[in-house]
Amino acid sequence: MSDAVRLYVGQNIDVTYDTERCIHAAECTRGLPAVFDNSRRPWIDPNEASADAIAAVISKCPSGALHFIRHDAGDPETPPEHDSATVIPGGPIYMRGLVQLRAADGSVIVKDTRLALCRCGQSRNKPFSDNSHLNVAFDDLEAVLGGDVRPHVSGK
C-alpha cells in the first residue's frame, strides 16, 4: 500500500483513502457525515454506519480516492456496468468503468473503477486532478457546452 493510502479498519468493512487522489468532492462527508467527519481524527470511522451504506457512499466518490473491503456477506466493490467519461465544466474528466490508465511506454499507471483526470494542465499530481483548476480560473464552458455560451438577450 502506498504511503498516500490510509486504511481505516471496521468490524464489517474496511475503508481505504488515497490522500493524493482526493479532490474533495465531498460525496462522502455529505453522504455519511457520521462515518466521514473532517473535524475528528481519525476522520473515517467505518463502525458508524452499515457496510451497505458505506459501500453505497464510496461508490459515489468520483476520484477513486475511497475504496472498501467487506468482511461480511455483502457485495464486493465492482466496476460499473458501463464505461463512461464525463467532462465536468471547468473541472476534471470523471472516468468510470474498468479503467486502465497507461503511460506512454504502455506501463499501467493505475487500474481503478473511478478516476478524476486533470484537464487544466496545472495539477501537481498529473494525470490526476488535484483541483488546481479552481485556482487558475480554468474556463472551458464554450468548449464543453458548444458554441456561444454568453447569455442572449432578445431585442426589439
Order of alpha helices (4+ residues) and beta strands (2+ residues): beta-beta-alpha-alpha-beta-beta-beta-beta-alpha
